[in-house]
Amino acid sequence: MCAPSFAPSPKRSESLFDTPFSPAFENIISGTMIPQDKLQSVIDRHAAITETLTKTQDVENIVRLSRELAGIDEVAAKAKALQEAQGELAQAQSLLDDAEIDADMRALAEEEKAALEESIEALSADLRILLLPRDSADDKGVILEVRAGTGGDEAALFAGDLFRMYERYAALRKWKIEVLSASEGDVGGVKEIIADISGRGAYARLKYESGVHRVQRVPETESGGRVHTSAATVAVLPEAEEVDIEIRAEDIRIDTMRASGAGGQHVNTTDSAVRITHMPTGIVVTSSEKSQHQNRARAMQVLRARLYDMERQKADAERAAARRGQVGSGDRSERIRTYNFPQGRVTDHRINLTLYKLDKILDGEALDEMVDALTADDQARMLADVGKNAGGGTA
């Protein structure tokens, strides 16, 4: 299905360590202990997986281990570099402890020691982030669902604006985006649109977008020039594979029906549209393209994602209460962001961040600034929890 055409509606820092959005972030990074045994276990696991991959012929095992290896590559490399730097620092200190070395050699050793200490601190900071508990879905693609909320036609226009923002953001990151289903608004925009975004790390970058997005602007149809407030909801679901979620044949009912186009005109004369009902949960998914086979595959893809997300939400709810208020909790009813057109600003209410870059954010260009800030804030919370659980030890 091609993306619907939308009429225009009315008128990153590279490193997390230098974002200005979490003032306490660097202090938390430098004050959290790195467990040396965990570093060694990552190095050992990396070596074991690498050796196994040279021997195994099991395709499924190769895929699983390759994915795990990619996830720990950076940690293992930095852990090895840290161990080497610590060894070199010990040698430099040993040299400085020798009372018989001459002044020139001592000066060189002092210089090397200072450089090694700086390198160790940088590597340690990186590793403290990399060793945080990681969302297993971060590397997955996503099923993106955008729906118009309160505000009538204006809400549909805004939903279209949001979808275009994500579409452009995906293009900038060279992700593939495919519209699975869409219902256009009466005057433009969309009432609902569901799309598949494929690309490594898509969920990690988009997971904080779930929630209610609010817009404040003067609609084109408003003759009095009054600012109206409308809303749209965004759901970002990690894409699930068959190995992630099991759907039993006896748990679903598949109905076929006549696919209809705009204005009630039939797209074709065959019963190609598919509606799948998951009876244990009551989830209903439909797809209405010309190919019944394609409709069934797309509907199952969305159903898997929704069931997988439901299981993840259930697991999140069972975790410690201290983590329930975290950024990115995925609460679809939470108002997370306001786009104010008269002032040209976008405010994320979860971290109290306001950027006067509305146009660039809606073009996808400056969305990374929001994403980086949300990621940094979430990591700061996790680091604080780690430090608290470790008794506030220092590196």
MIZA-133532 format. One record per residue (C-alpha): residue number from 0; residue in one letter; x, y, z. Coordinates in Angstrom, 2 decimals, padded with zeros to 5 digits. Each point is the difference from the previous one (the first is absolute). Example, Ala and Ser with C-alpha at 12.3 -4.5 7.8 and 13.67 -1.06 7.14 Angstrom:
<recs>
+-----+---------+---------+---------+---------+
| num | residuo |       u |       v |       w |
+-----+---------+---------+---------+---------+
|   0 |       a |  012.30 | -004.50 |  007.80 |
|   1 |       s |  001.37 |  003.44 | -000.66 |
+-----+---------+---------+---------+---------+
</recs>
This chain:
<recs>
+-----+---------+---------+---------+---------+
| num | residuo |       u |       v |       w |
+-----+---------+---------+---------+---------+
|   0 |       m |  000.00 |  000.00 |  000.00 |
|   1 |       c |  001.32 |  003.39 | -000.89 |
|   2 |       a |  000.09 |  002.73 |  002.60 |
|   3 |       p | -002.93 |  002.40 | -000.33 |
|   4 |       s |  000.78 |  003.43 | -001.23 |
|   5 |       f | -000.24 |  002.66 |  002.66 |
|   6 |       a | -000.69 |  003.64 | -000.65 |
|   7 |       p |  002.23 |  002.27 |  002.13 |
|   8 |       s | -001.83 |  001.08 |  003.14 |
|   9 |       p | -000.19 |  003.57 |  001.28 |
|  10 |       k |  002.29 |  002.32 |  000.60 |
|  11 |       r |  021.11 | -011.50 |  008.92 |
|  12 |       s |  002.75 |  000.12 |  001.81 |
|  13 |       e |  002.05 | -003.04 | -001.05 |
|  14 |       s |  000.94 | -000.93 |  003.56 |
|  15 |       l | -002.32 | -000.44 |  002.93 |
|  16 |       f |  002.71 |  001.40 |  002.26 |
|  17 |       d | -000.24 |  003.54 | -001.30 |
|  18 |       t | -003.77 |  000.38 | -000.15 |
|  19 |       p | -001.19 |  002.85 |  002.21 |
|  20 |       f | -003.27 | -001.67 |  000.94 |
|  21 |       s |  000.98 | -001.99 |  003.13 |
|  22 |       p |  002.32 |  002.11 |  002.18 |
|  23 |       a |  000.72 | -002.84 |  002.43 |
|  24 |       f |  000.78 | -002.48 | -002.75 |
|  25 |       e |  003.80 |  000.31 |  000.04 |
|  26 |       n |  000.10 | -000.19 |  003.80 |
|  27 |       i | -002.02 | -003.21 | -000.09 |
|  28 |       i |  002.25 | -001.45 | -002.70 |
|  29 |       s |  003.18 |  000.74 |  001.93 |
|  30 |       g | -001.40 | -001.28 |  003.29 |
|  31 |       t | -001.24 | -003.45 | -000.98 |
|  32 |       m |  002.19 | -003.03 |  000.61 |
|  33 |       i |  000.92 | -002.21 | -002.95 |
|  34 |       p | -000.10 | -003.69 |  000.96 |
|  35 |       q |  003.30 | -001.40 | -001.25 |
|  36 |       d | -001.34 | -003.57 |  000.03 |
|  37 |       k | -002.79 |  001.06 | -002.37 |
|  38 |       l |  002.52 |  001.52 | -002.39 |
|  39 |       q |  001.98 | -003.25 | -000.04 |
|  40 |       s | -003.16 | -002.06 | -000.50 |
|  41 |       v | -000.88 |  002.08 | -003.08 |
|  42 |       i |  003.51 | -000.48 | -001.42 |
|  43 |       d | -000.21 | -003.76 |  000.64 |
|  44 |       r | -003.48 | -000.25 | -001.51 |
|  45 |       h |  001.12 |  001.91 | -003.10 |
|  46 |       a |  002.91 | -002.44 | -000.47 |
|  47 |       a | -002.25 | -003.02 |  000.54 |
|  48 |       i | -002.59 |  001.16 | -002.54 |
|  49 |       t |  002.69 |  000.82 | -002.56 |
|  50 |       e |  001.47 | -003.50 |  000.37 |
|  51 |       t | -003.43 | -001.68 | -000.21 |
|  52 |       l | -000.86 |  001.89 | -003.19 |
|  53 |       t |  003.08 | -001.44 | -001.70 |
|  54 |       k | -001.23 | -003.53 |  000.71 |
|  55 |       t | -003.80 | -000.11 | -000.07 |
|  56 |       q | -002.01 | -000.76 | -003.15 |
|  57 |       d | -003.40 |  000.60 |  001.63 |
|  58 |       v | -001.51 |  002.96 | -001.87 |
|  59 |       e | -002.43 |  000.93 |  002.80 |
|  60 |       n |  002.82 | -000.11 |  002.54 |
|  61 |       i |  002.24 |  002.09 | -002.27 |
|  62 |       v | -002.68 |  002.70 | -000.28 |
|  63 |       r | -000.61 |  000.04 |  003.76 |
|  64 |       l |  003.70 |  000.08 |  000.93 |
|  65 |       s |  000.86 |  002.59 | -002.65 |
|  66 |       r | -002.70 |  002.26 |  001.41 |
|  67 |       e |  001.35 | -000.47 |  003.53 |
|  68 |       l |  003.57 |  000.61 | -001.19 |
|  69 |       a | -001.01 |  003.27 | -001.67 |
|  70 |       g | -001.59 |  001.07 |  003.28 |
|  71 |       i |  003.17 | -000.48 |  002.07 |
|  72 |       d |  002.67 |  000.92 | -002.59 |
|  73 |       e |  000.40 |  003.57 |  001.23 |
|  74 |       v | -000.02 | -000.97 |  003.68 |
|  75 |       a |  002.63 | -002.68 | -000.54 |
|  76 |       a |  002.25 |  002.34 | -002.01 |
|  77 |       k | -000.18 |  002.76 |  002.61 |
|  78 |       a |  000.46 | -002.48 |  002.87 |
|  79 |       k |  003.18 | -001.33 | -001.62 |
|  80 |       a |  001.23 |  003.56 | -000.61 |
|  81 |       l | -000.71 |  000.86 |  003.65 |
|  82 |       q |  001.88 | -003.04 |  001.27 |
|  83 |       e |  002.98 |  000.86 | -002.22 |
|  84 |       a | -000.01 |  003.63 |  001.17 |
|  85 |       q | -000.18 | -001.10 |  003.64 |
|  86 |       g |  002.96 | -002.32 | -000.56 |
|  87 |       e |  002.03 |  002.79 | -001.64 |
|  88 |       l | -000.93 |  002.35 |  002.84 |
|  89 |       a |  001.33 | -002.52 |  002.54 |
|  90 |       q |  003.27 | -000.19 | -001.94 |
|  91 |       a |  000.28 |  003.80 | -000.13 |
|  92 |       q | -000.64 |  000.23 |  003.74 |
|  93 |       s |  002.58 | -002.72 |  000.64 |
|  94 |       l |  002.52 |  002.01 | -001.97 |
|  95 |       l | -000.80 |  003.13 |  002.00 |
|  96 |       d |  000.45 | -001.94 |  003.23 |
|  97 |       d |  003.59 | -000.75 | -001.03 |
|  98 |       a |  002.15 |  002.54 |  001.79 |
|  99 |       e |  002.92 | -000.55 | -002.39 |
| 100 |       i | -001.60 |  001.21 | -003.26 |
| 101 |       d |  001.34 |  003.27 | -001.41 |
| 102 |       a | -001.99 |  003.24 | -000.29 |
| 103 |       d | -000.72 | -000.36 | -003.74 |
| 104 |       m | -001.36 | -003.53 |  000.41 |
| 105 |       r | -002.10 |  001.09 |  002.99 |
| 106 |       a | -001.49 |  002.86 | -002.02 |
| 107 |       l | -000.94 | -002.39 | -002.82 |
| 108 |       a | -001.52 | -002.45 |  002.47 |
| 109 |       e | -002.03 |  002.79 |  001.63 |
| 110 |       e | -001.28 |  001.10 | -003.42 |
| 111 |       e | -000.92 | -003.56 | -000.95 |
| 112 |       k | -001.74 | -000.54 |  003.34 |
| 113 |       a | -002.13 |  003.11 | -000.45 |
| 114 |       a | -001.02 | -001.05 | -003.54 |
| 115 |       l | -000.84 | -003.53 |  001.16 |
| 116 |       e | -002.11 |  001.28 |  002.90 |
| 117 |       e | -001.96 |  002.18 | -002.40 |
| 118 |       s | -000.48 | -002.92 | -002.40 |
| 119 |       i | -001.10 | -002.31 |  002.83 |
| 120 |       e | -002.60 |  002.51 |  001.20 |
| 121 |       a | -001.40 |  000.40 | -003.55 |
| 122 |       l | -000.15 | -003.77 | -000.54 |
| 123 |       s | -001.58 | -000.48 |  003.42 |
| 124 |       a | -002.67 |  002.60 | -000.77 |
| 125 |       d | -000.84 | -001.73 | -003.27 |
| 126 |       l | -000.15 | -003.40 |  001.67 |
| 127 |       r | -002.28 |  001.18 |  002.80 |
| 128 |       i | -002.55 |  000.85 | -002.68 |
| 129 |       l |  000.57 | -003.14 | -002.05 |
| 130 |       l | -000.36 | -002.25 |  003.05 |
| 131 |       l | -003.39 |  001.35 |  000.98 |
| 132 |       p | -002.91 | -002.47 | -000.27 |
| 133 |       r | -000.91 | -000.01 | -003.67 |
| 134 |       d | -003.43 | -000.26 | -001.54 |
| 135 |       s |  000.06 | -003.21 | -002.02 |
| 136 |       a | -002.21 |  001.65 | -002.64 |
| 137 |       d |  002.28 |  002.99 | -000.63 |
| 138 |       d |  001.48 | -001.40 | -003.21 |
| 139 |       k | -003.37 | -000.90 | -001.48 |
| 140 |       g | -002.05 |  001.82 | -002.61 |
| 141 |       v | -003.35 |  001.44 |  001.03 |
| 142 |       i | -003.68 |  000.00 | -000.82 |
| 143 |       l | -000.95 |  003.69 |  000.15 |
| 144 |       e | -003.64 |  000.91 |  000.58 |
| 145 |       v | -001.16 |  003.64 | -000.19 |
| 146 |       r | -003.64 |  000.88 |  000.68 |
| 147 |       a | -001.89 |  003.29 |  000.03 |
| 148 |       g | -001.33 |  000.85 |  003.45 |
| 149 |       t | -002.12 |  002.89 |  001.24 |
| 150 |       g | -000.39 |  002.91 | -002.40 |
| 151 |       g | -001.89 | -001.32 | -003.01 |
| 152 |       d |  001.46 |  000.91 | -003.41 |
| 153 |       e |  002.88 |  001.89 |  001.61 |
| 154 |       a |  000.98 | -003.12 |  001.96 |
| 155 |       a |  000.12 | -001.99 | -003.26 |
| 156 |       l |  002.22 |  002.67 | -001.58 |
| 157 |       f |  002.31 | -000.12 |  003.01 |
| 158 |       a |  000.13 | -003.81 | -000.10 |
| 159 |       g |  001.11 |  000.34 | -003.63 |
| 160 |       d |  002.69 |  002.48 |  001.07 |
| 161 |       l |  001.29 | -002.43 |  002.63 |
| 162 |       f |  000.11 | -002.89 | -002.45 |
| 163 |       r |  001.95 |  002.13 | -002.50 |
| 164 |       m |  002.43 |  000.91 |  002.80 |
| 165 |       y |  000.71 | -003.67 |  000.69 |
| 166 |       e |  000.11 | -000.77 | -003.72 |
| 167 |       r |  002.68 |  002.67 | -000.55 |
| 168 |       y |  001.88 | -001.04 |  003.13 |
| 169 |       a |  000.07 | -003.59 | -001.27 |
| 170 |       a |  001.30 |  001.18 | -003.37 |
| 171 |       l |  002.79 |  002.00 |  001.67 |
| 172 |       r |  001.07 | -003.12 |  001.89 |
| 173 |       k | -000.35 | -002.12 | -003.16 |
| 174 |       w | -002.69 | -002.21 |  001.50 |
| 175 |       k | -002.61 | -001.60 | -002.23 |
| 176 |       i | -003.60 |  001.05 |  000.65 |
| 177 |       e | -003.06 | -001.74 | -001.41 |
| 178 |       v | -003.59 |  001.07 |  000.61 |
| 179 |       l | -002.08 | -003.01 |  001.02 |
| 180 |       s | -003.37 |  001.74 |  000.22 |
| 181 |       a | -001.33 |  003.54 | -000.03 |
| 182 |       s | -003.29 |  001.86 |  000.34 |
| 183 |       e |  000.13 |  003.56 | -001.34 |
| 184 |       g | -001.70 |  002.96 |  001.66 |
| 185 |       d | -002.92 |  001.79 | -001.63 |
| 186 |       v |  002.03 |  003.15 | -000.71 |
| 187 |       g |  003.48 | -001.54 | -000.10 |
| 188 |       g |  002.35 | -001.65 |  002.44 |
| 189 |       v | -000.92 | -003.38 |  001.46 |
| 190 |       k | -002.50 | -001.41 |  002.44 |
| 191 |       e |  002.27 | -003.00 |  000.51 |
| 192 |       i |  003.18 | -001.30 | -001.60 |
| 193 |       i |  002.06 | -003.10 |  000.78 |
| 194 |       a |  003.47 | -000.45 | -001.42 |
| 195 |       d |  002.91 | -002.40 |  000.28 |
| 196 |       i |  003.41 |  001.65 |  000.54 |
| 197 |       s |  002.91 | -002.37 | -000.61 |
| 198 |       g |  003.50 |  000.90 |  001.10 |
| 199 |       r |  002.45 | -000.97 |  002.70 |
| 200 |       g | -000.64 |  002.00 |  003.15 |
| 201 |       a | -003.32 |  001.44 | -001.17 |
| 202 |       y | -001.76 | -000.96 |  003.24 |
| 203 |       a |  002.80 |  001.42 |  002.15 |
| 204 |       r | -000.39 |  003.39 | -001.71 |
| 205 |       l | -003.81 |  000.10 | -000.26 |
| 206 |       k | -001.21 | -001.72 |  003.18 |
| 207 |       y | -000.31 |  003.29 |  001.90 |
| 208 |       e | -002.53 |  001.30 | -002.57 |
| 209 |       s | -002.91 | -002.04 |  001.37 |
| 210 |       g | -002.68 |  002.16 |  001.58 |
| 211 |       v | -002.23 |  002.99 | -000.68 |
| 212 |       h |  001.45 |  002.79 | -002.16 |
| 213 |       r | -001.79 |  003.36 |  000.23 |
| 214 |       v |  000.00 |  002.83 | -002.53 |
| 215 |       q | -000.88 |  003.66 |  000.54 |
| 216 |       r | -000.54 |  002.02 | -003.19 |
| 217 |       v | -002.52 |  001.95 | -002.07 |
| 218 |       p | -001.82 | -002.38 | -002.38 |
| 219 |       e | -000.30 |  001.02 | -003.66 |
| 220 |       t | -003.78 | -000.08 |  000.37 |
| 221 |       e |  000.00 |  002.36 |  003.00 |
| 222 |       s | -001.03 |  003.47 | -001.19 |
| 223 |       g |  000.40 |  001.63 |  003.41 |
| 224 |       g |  003.65 | -000.86 |  000.31 |
| 225 |       r | -000.49 | -001.83 |  003.30 |
| 226 |       v |  002.53 | -002.57 |  001.13 |
| 227 |       h | -001.51 | -003.48 |  000.29 |
| 228 |       t |  001.35 | -002.98 |  001.91 |
| 229 |       s | -000.20 | -003.44 | -001.58 |
| 230 |       a |  001.67 | -003.31 |  000.68 |
| 231 |       a |  001.19 | -003.23 | -001.59 |
| 232 |       t |  001.17 | -003.23 |  001.59 |
| 233 |       v |  003.14 | -001.86 | -000.99 |
| 234 |       a |  000.73 | -003.64 |  000.79 |
| 235 |       v |  003.45 | -001.44 | -000.70 |
| 236 |       l |  000.03 | -003.80 |  000.21 |
| 237 |       p |  003.16 | -002.09 | -000.38 |
| 238 |       e | -000.31 | -002.19 | -003.05 |
| 239 |       a | -000.44 | -003.62 |  001.04 |
| 240 |       e |  001.26 | -003.04 | -001.85 |
| 241 |       e | -001.64 | -003.42 |  000.19 |
| 242 |       v |  002.64 | -001.10 |  002.52 |
| 243 |       d | -000.94 |  002.93 |  002.29 |
| 244 |       i | -003.69 | -000.78 |  000.35 |
| 245 |       e | -001.97 | -003.18 | -000.65 |
| 246 |       i | -003.45 |  000.33 | -001.54 |
| 247 |       r | -001.94 | -003.24 |  000.04 |
| 248 |       a | -002.25 | -000.68 | -002.97 |
| 249 |       e | -002.90 | -000.85 |  002.32 |
| 250 |       d |  000.28 |  003.43 |  001.67 |
| 251 |       i | -000.74 |  002.05 | -003.12 |
| 252 |       r | -003.01 |  000.44 | -002.27 |
| 253 |       i |  000.66 |  001.19 | -003.54 |
| 254 |       d | -002.82 |  001.65 | -001.93 |
| 255 |       t |  000.12 |  001.19 | -003.60 |
| 256 |       m | -002.11 |  002.81 | -001.37 |
| 257 |       r | -000.36 |  002.31 | -002.98 |
| 258 |       a |  002.75 |  002.63 | -000.07 |
| 259 |       s | -001.37 |  003.53 | -000.43 |
| 260 |       g |  001.67 |  003.19 | -001.09 |
| 261 |       a | -000.71 |  003.68 |  000.56 |
| 262 |       g | -003.62 |  001.03 | -000.47 |
| 263 |       g | -001.18 | -003.58 |  000.39 |
| 264 |       q |  001.29 | -001.07 | -003.43 |
| 265 |       h |  001.18 | -003.59 | -000.10 |
| 266 |       v |  003.70 | -000.43 | -000.57 |
| 267 |       n | -000.73 | -003.34 | -001.65 |
| 268 |       t | -002.79 | -002.56 | -000.20 |
| 269 |       t |  001.66 | -002.74 |  002.07 |
| 270 |       d | -000.13 | -000.56 |  003.74 |
| 271 |       s |  003.61 |  001.04 |  000.56 |
| 272 |       a | -000.13 |  002.05 |  003.22 |
| 273 |       v |  001.01 | -001.93 |  003.10 |
| 274 |       r | -001.07 |  000.44 |  003.61 |
| 275 |       i |  001.80 | -002.03 |  002.66 |
| 276 |       t | -001.43 | -000.27 |  003.51 |
| 277 |       h |  002.19 | -001.28 |  002.81 |
| 278 |       m | -002.67 | -001.54 |  002.21 |
| 279 |       p |  001.89 | -000.24 |  003.33 |
| 280 |       t |  000.72 |  003.76 |  000.01 |
| 281 |       g | -002.71 |  001.39 | -002.27 |
| 282 |       i |  002.58 |  001.76 | -002.20 |
| 283 |       v | -001.32 |  000.57 | -003.53 |
| 284 |       v |  002.26 |  000.84 | -002.95 |
| 285 |       t | -001.13 |  000.70 | -003.56 |
| 286 |       s |  001.79 |  000.48 | -003.32 |
| 287 |       s | -001.78 |  001.02 | -003.21 |
| 288 |       e |  002.39 | -000.17 | -002.94 |
| 289 |       k | -000.74 | -001.84 | -003.24 |
| 290 |       s |  001.99 | -003.12 |  000.85 |
| 291 |       q | -001.63 | -002.25 |  002.60 |
| 292 |       h |  003.33 | -001.77 |  000.59 |
| 293 |       q |  001.75 |  003.32 |  000.63 |
| 294 |       n | -002.84 |  001.18 |  002.24 |
| 295 |       r |  000.25 | -003.11 |  002.14 |
| 296 |       a |  003.79 |  000.40 |  000.37 |
| 297 |       r | -000.29 |  003.69 |  000.92 |
| 298 |       a | -002.82 | -000.58 |  002.48 |
| 299 |       m |  002.00 | -002.77 |  001.69 |
| 300 |       q |  003.04 |  002.31 |  000.13 |
| 301 |       v | -001.99 |  002.68 |  001.84 |
| 302 |       l | -001.68 | -002.57 |  002.26 |
| 303 |       r |  003.37 | -001.46 |  001.02 |
| 304 |       a |  001.29 |  003.49 |  000.84 |
| 305 |       r | -003.05 |  000.83 |  002.12 |
| 306 |       l |  000.13 | -003.29 |  001.90 |
| 307 |       y |  003.75 |  000.36 |  000.53 |
| 308 |       d | -000.50 |  003.54 |  001.27 |
| 309 |       m | -002.79 | -001.18 |  002.31 |
| 310 |       e |  002.35 | -002.58 |  001.53 |
| 311 |       r |  002.72 |  002.62 |  000.45 |
| 312 |       q | -002.47 |  002.41 |  001.62 |
| 313 |       k | -001.10 | -002.74 |  002.38 |
| 314 |       a |  003.61 | -000.74 |  000.94 |
| 315 |       d |  000.69 |  003.72 |  000.54 |
| 316 |       a | -002.99 |  000.27 |  002.33 |
| 317 |       e |  001.39 | -002.81 |  002.13 |
| 318 |       r |  003.36 |  001.72 |  000.52 |
| 319 |       a |  000.98 |  002.05 |  003.02 |
| 320 |       a | -002.14 |  003.11 |  000.55 |
| 321 |       a |  003.13 |  002.15 | -000.08 |
| 322 |       r |  000.32 | -000.63 | -003.72 |
| 323 |       r | -003.63 |  000.59 | -000.95 |
| 324 |       g |  000.37 |  003.74 | -000.35 |
| 325 |       q |  002.87 | -000.26 | -002.43 |
| 326 |       v |  000.09 |  001.85 | -003.29 |
| 327 |       g | -001.22 | -002.26 | -002.76 |
| 328 |       s | -002.45 | -001.95 |  002.13 |
| 329 |       g | -002.15 | -000.23 | -003.13 |
| 330 |       d | -003.20 |  001.28 |  001.61 |
| 331 |       r | -002.14 |  000.88 | -003.03 |
| 332 |       s | -002.23 |  002.30 |  002.08 |
| 333 |       e |  002.86 |  002.19 |  001.23 |
| 334 |       r |  000.28 |  003.47 | -001.56 |
| 335 |       i |  003.66 |  000.05 | -000.90 |
| 336 |       r |  000.58 |  002.94 | -002.34 |
| 337 |       t | -001.49 |  003.30 | -001.18 |
| 338 |       y |  000.67 |  001.57 | -003.41 |
| 339 |       n | -000.76 |  003.74 |  000.28 |
| 340 |       f | -000.11 |  001.63 | -003.45 |
| 341 |       p | -000.48 |  003.67 |  001.03 |
| 342 |       q |  003.21 | -000.12 |  002.07 |
| 343 |       g |  001.84 | -002.47 | -002.23 |
| 344 |       r |  000.83 | -002.25 |  002.93 |
| 345 |       v | -000.25 | -003.67 |  000.93 |
| 346 |       t | -000.12 | -001.00 |  003.67 |
| 347 |       d |  000.50 | -003.51 |  001.32 |
| 348 |       h | -001.81 | -000.08 |  003.33 |
| 349 |       r |  001.77 | -003.09 |  001.35 |
| 350 |       i |  003.39 |  001.71 |  000.23 |
| 351 |       n | -001.15 |  003.65 | -000.16 |
| 352 |       l |  002.00 |  000.59 | -003.17 |
| 353 |       t | -001.07 |  002.78 | -002.39 |
| 354 |       l |  001.61 |  000.48 | -003.41 |
| 355 |       y | -000.84 |  002.94 | -002.24 |
| 356 |       k |  000.50 | -002.14 | -003.10 |
| 357 |       l | -003.55 | -001.01 | -000.88 |
| 358 |       d |  000.53 |  000.00 | -003.78 |
| 359 |       k |  003.23 | -002.00 |  000.21 |
| 360 |       i | -001.54 | -002.51 |  002.39 |
| 361 |       l | -003.03 | -000.52 | -002.25 |
| 362 |       d |  002.42 | -000.43 | -002.92 |
| 363 |       g |  001.72 | -002.77 |  001.97 |
| 364 |       e |  003.28 |  001.92 |  000.04 |
| 365 |       a |  000.03 |  000.99 |  003.69 |
| 366 |       l | -001.96 | -002.94 |  001.41 |
| 367 |       d |  003.29 | -001.58 |  001.07 |
| 368 |       e |  000.49 |  002.82 |  002.51 |
| 369 |       m | -003.19 | -001.06 |  001.75 |
| 370 |       v |  000.88 | -003.69 | -000.25 |
| 371 |       d |  003.53 |  000.52 |  001.35 |
| 372 |       a | -001.32 |  002.00 |  002.95 |
| 373 |       l | -002.61 | -002.65 |  000.85 |
| 374 |       t |  002.58 | -002.77 | -000.32 |
| 375 |       a |  002.47 |  001.88 |  002.22 |
| 376 |       d | -002.66 |  000.61 |  002.63 |
| 377 |       d | -001.04 | -003.66 |  000.04 |
| 378 |       q |  003.64 | -001.12 |  000.25 |
| 379 |       a |  000.60 |  002.46 |  002.83 |
| 380 |       r | -002.92 | -001.54 |  001.90 |
| 381 |       m |  001.34 | -003.50 | -000.52 |
| 382 |       l |  003.52 |  001.04 |  001.03 |
| 383 |       a | -001.41 |  001.60 |  003.14 |
| 384 |       d | -001.80 | -003.27 |  000.77 |
| 385 |       v |  003.21 | -001.98 | -000.57 |
| 386 |       g |  001.95 |  002.34 |  002.30 |
| 387 |       k | -002.72 | -000.24 |  002.65 |
| 388 |       n | -000.07 | -003.79 | -000.14 |
| 389 |       a |  003.80 | -000.13 |  000.17 |
| 390 |       g |  000.04 |  002.17 |  003.09 |
| 391 |       g |  001.22 |  003.07 | -001.83 |
| 392 |       g |  003.46 | -001.41 | -000.71 |
| 393 |       t |  002.42 |  001.88 | -002.22 |
| 394 |       a |  002.08 | -001.21 | -002.90 |
+-----+---------+---------+---------+---------+
</recs>
